[in-house]
Structure formats: C-alpha cells, structure tokens
Amino acid sequence: MQALEFEADIENGVLHIPDNIREVGKVHAKVILLINDNHKKISTLQKKIDEGIKSGVGTHTMAELKEVALRRAG
C-alpha cells in the first residue's frame, strides 16, 4: 500500500484532488480525512464579539467582569 499526503478543499461533498495525485489513474483508495474546524471556532467567536459590540457600553468594572467569567468557567 502506498501513502500519499496532500491538502485539498471539499466543496458540496466533492474532494478536489490535486493534479499530481490524479495522475495515479483509476485505483481503489482508503481515505482518511483530517478536517480543520478552526473556522467554526472563529465564526462562533466573531458572533460573540458582534453581540458584545451591539449590546453597547456596560456599567461593570473589569474586576466584576473577571469575577463573573471565572465563576462561569467553574
């Protein structure tokens, strides 16, 4: 068995295989996907930031905010 490593985009369920890998021709392959999910984390973080900005200026001190955050974190 031969192992080939490459990075590729997946769009609408289609894995875009680089040209140099396509030259292998017609073969059966076992595929293992390692998907980077950082974009989901960044998107979630951006939504939280946007919510915070929309909520306006708060009345709490930084110390109070830190205390609330530490309590939530457990």
Contacts in CASP RR format, 6 or more apart in sequence:
PFRMAT RR
TARGET T0000
AUTHOR 0000-0000-0000
METHOD contacts of the structure
MODEL  1
MQALEFEADIENGVLHIPDNIREVGKVHAKVILLINDNHKKISTLQKKID
EGIKSGVGTHTMAELKEVALRRAG
4 21 0 8 1.000
4 24 0 8 1.000
6 17 0 8 1.000
6 18 0 8 1.000
6 21 0 8 1.000
8 15 0 8 1.000
8 16 0 8 1.000
8 17 0 8 1.000
8 18 0 8 1.000
9 16 0 8 1.000
10 16 0 8 1.000
10 33 0 8 1.000
10 35 0 8 1.000
15 31 0 8 1.000
60 68 0 8 1.000
END
